[in-house]
Amino acid sequence: MEWLRPDWPVVDHVVAGATTRRDGFSAGAWTSLNLGFNSGDDPACVERNRSLLQSRLPAAPAWLRQVHGTDVVHVGDWHEGIEADGAWTDRPGEVAAVLTADCLPVLMADRGGSVVAAVHAGWRGLAAGVLERAVSMLPVPSDTLYAWIGPAICADCYQVGEEVRAAMLAGDPAAAAGFRGDGDRWRADLKALAALRLGRQSVQVHDCGRCTHCEPETFYSFRRDGVTGRIASLIWLEQGRIG
């Protein structure tokens, strides 16, 4: 199974990465490692894909019902169907995960490797403060945190209306730097907008530099394809290697 690993200076017992669309069991628009049940794919194929992924993990991921909100939960409080857009843990062996197909997957870990988090952030979540909420939930100083922005849609591929820009600029004029004009619409740089918000919290940001829309053979993109699958971005602390 193909696995993209962050290039960031965290300790070795923090394990993190993102899947691609390759090496799974789904067909058609979902070819082939679709991990999202709410994508229109055959549930049996999604289950096989999730089982394949889980065979490479220390535990089943805490899959969330993502709603473009700001709730962030501890993996230990997870239950099936919980609505949240982020999960964190300070316990080895628990896997935090988010699903995406253009939105930002943001993985976080502190310098000492005592806590990790996975956050799903589209423009609604960014505007509402999901990243700030995640940072505030972690029981470590924010200036000890690193964030990795995984595969997501780039500014060249992401055209939005004035309502998106207005929502991002509400109370945050500096967010204008994340938009460039395109006729009567805008090109939005979600990664830059996320980095701006995380930087204010003194979080060090690392971007994988991959665009879901630009790489159809590697990633799913809802903006490009409409009906499509989801990749997963996951993070955990290895058992027996803390401290």
C-alpha positions in Angstrom: 0.0 0.0 0.0 1.3 3.4 -1.0 1.9 5.7 2.0 3.0 9.3 2.1 5.1 10.2 5.1 5.6 13.7 6.5 9.0 15.3 6.1 9.0 17.0 9.5 11.4 17.0 12.5 9.4 14.9 15.0 10.6 12.0 17.1 10.5 8.5 15.6 7.8 7.2 17.8 5.3 9.5 16.1 4.0 7.6 13.1 2.0 9.6 10.5 1.1 9.6 6.8 -1.6 9.7 4.2 -2.9 7.0 1.8 -3.4 7.4 -1.9 -6.1 6.0 -4.2 -3.9 3.1 -5.3 -3.7 -0.6 -4.2 -7.3 -1.2 -3.0 -10.4 -3.1 -4.1 -12.9 -0.4 -5.3 -13.7 0.1 -9.0 -15.0 2.8 -11.3 -15.0 6.3 -9.9 -13.7 5.0 -6.6 -10.7 3.1 -7.9 -9.2 1.8 -5.8 -8.4 2.4 -2.2 -11.5 4.4 -1.3 -11.9 4.6 2.5 -15.1 6.6 2.7 -18.4 4.9 3.3 -20.4 8.0 2.4 -19.0 8.3 -1.1 -21.5 6.1 -3.0 -19.1 3.2 -3.3 -20.0 -0.4 -2.6 -19.8 -0.7 1.2 -18.2 -4.2 0.9 -15.3 -2.7 -1.1 -14.8 0.1 1.4 -14.8 -2.5 4.2 -12.1 -4.5 2.5 -10.1 -1.3 1.9 -10.4 -0.4 5.6 -9.4 -3.9 6.6 -6.4 -3.7 4.4 -5.4 -0.4 5.9 -6.0 -1.6 9.5 -3.8 -4.6 9.0 -0.9 -2.1 8.9 -2.0 -0.1 12.0 -1.7 -0.8 15.7 -5.5 -0.4 16.1 -8.6 0.5 14.2 -8.7 4.2 13.4 -11.1 6.5 15.2 -13.2 7.2 12.1 -15.2 10.4 12.5 -18.5 11.6 11.0 -17.0 14.8 9.6 -19.4 17.8 9.4 -17.2 20.8 8.6 -17.4 22.0 12.2 -15.0 22.7 15.0 -15.5 19.8 17.4 -12.3 17.9 18.2 -12.4 14.8 20.4 -10.0 12.6 22.3 -9.7 9.2 20.7 -10.5 7.6 24.0 -14.0 9.3 23.9 -14.7 8.1 20.4 -17.8 6.1 19.5 -19.2 5.0 16.2 -21.0 7.8 14.4 -19.5 10.6 16.5 -19.7 14.0 14.7 -16.3 15.8 14.8 -13.7 17.2 12.5 -10.6 16.3 14.6 -9.3 13.8 17.0 -6.3 13.8 19.3 -4.6 11.3 21.7 -1.8 11.1 24.2 -2.0 7.4 24.5 0.2 5.0 22.5 -1.5 2.8 20.0 -4.6 4.9 19.4 -5.0 6.1 15.8 -6.4 9.5 15.0 -7.6 9.8 11.4 -9.5 12.1 8.9 -10.8 11.4 5.4 -10.4 14.0 2.6 -10.8 14.5 -1.1 -9.7 18.1 -1.5 -10.1 19.6 2.0 -7.0 19.9 4.2 -5.9 17.0 6.3 -3.7 18.5 9.1 -1.7 16.2 11.3 -0.1 17.6 14.5 2.5 16.4 17.0 4.5 18.1 19.7 8.3 18.2 19.7 8.6 15.6 22.4 6.1 13.2 20.9 3.7 13.1 23.8 0.5 14.1 21.9 -0.8 13.8 18.3 -3.9 15.0 16.4 -5.6 14.7 13.0 -7.9 17.5 11.8 -10.2 17.9 8.7 -10.3 21.5 7.5 -12.3 22.8 4.5 -13.0 26.5 4.1 -16.0 26.3 6.5 -13.9 24.7 9.2 -11.0 27.0 8.7 -13.3 30.1 9.0 -15.0 28.7 12.1 -11.6 28.0 13.8 -11.2 24.2 13.8 -7.4 24.4 13.7 -7.3 26.8 16.7 -9.7 24.5 18.5 -7.4 21.6 17.9 -4.4 23.4 19.1 -6.2 24.6 22.3 -7.2 21.0 23.1 -3.7 19.7 23.1 -2.1 19.7 26.6 1.3 21.1 25.4 2.5 24.6 24.6 1.6 25.5 21.1 5.1 26.6 20.3 6.2 23.0 20.7 3.8 21.8 18.0 4.4 20.8 14.4 1.7 20.6 11.8 1.8 18.7 8.5 -0.6 19.7 5.7 -1.3 16.6 3.6 -2.6 16.3 0.1 -5.3 18.9 -0.6 -6.5 21.1 -3.5 -4.1 23.9 -4.5 -5.0 27.5 -5.1 -4.7 27.1 -8.9 -7.4 24.5 -8.9 -9.7 26.0 -6.2 -12.1 28.7 -7.5 -14.6 30.1 -5.1 -17.2 32.8 -4.8 -17.2 36.0 -2.8 -19.1 34.3 0.0 -16.1 32.1 0.8 -13.7 35.0 0.8 -16.1 37.1 3.0 -16.4 34.2 5.5 -12.6 33.9 5.7 -12.0 37.6 6.0 -14.7 38.2 8.7 -12.6 39.4 11.7 -9.4 38.4 9.9 -8.4 41.0 7.2 -5.0 39.3 6.9 -6.7 36.3 5.2 -7.0 38.4 2.0 -3.4 37.2 1.3 -4.9 33.7 0.7 -7.0 34.9 -2.3 -6.3 36.1 -5.7 -8.9 37.5 -8.2 -10.1 35.5 -11.1 -12.7 37.5 -12.9 -15.7 37.9 -10.6 -14.5 34.9 -8.5 -11.5 34.1 -6.5 -8.7 31.4 -6.3 -8.4 30.3 -2.6 -5.2 29.0 -1.1 -6.5 26.8 1.7 -2.9 25.7 2.6 -1.8 29.3 3.0 -4.9 30.2 5.0 -4.2 27.3 7.3 -0.6 28.2 7.7 -1.6 31.8 8.6 -3.9 30.6 11.4 -1.4 28.0 12.7 1.4 30.5 12.6 -0.5 32.8 14.9 -0.4 29.9 17.4 3.3 29.6 17.0 2.8 26.2 15.4 5.6 25.2 12.9 3.9 24.2 9.6 5.2 21.7 7.0 3.3 21.3 3.7 3.5 18.1 1.6 3.1 20.2 -1.6 0.7 17.7 -3.2 -2.5 18.8 -4.9 -5.4 16.3 -5.0 -6.9 18.0 -8.1 -3.7 18.0 -10.1 -2.9 14.3 -9.6 -5.9 12.2 -10.7 -3.9 8.9 -10.8 -2.8 9.4 -7.2 -5.6 11.2 -5.3 -9.4 11.6 -5.2 -10.8 15.1 -5.8 -14.4 16.0 -5.2 -13.9 19.3 -7.1 -12.5 17.5 -10.1 -14.8 14.4 -10.3 -17.9 14.9 -8.1 -18.5 11.3 -7.4 -15.2 10.0 -5.9 -13.5 8.3 -3.0 -11.6 9.5 0.1 -8.0 9.1 1.2 -7.1 8.9 4.9 -4.5 10.8 6.9 -3.5 9.1 10.1 -1.2 9.6 13.1 -0.4 7.7 16.3 2.2 7.2 19.0 4.0 3.9 18.8 3.6 1.5 21.7 6.5 1.2 24.1 8.6 4.1 22.8 7.3 7.2 24.7 9.8 9.1 26.9 
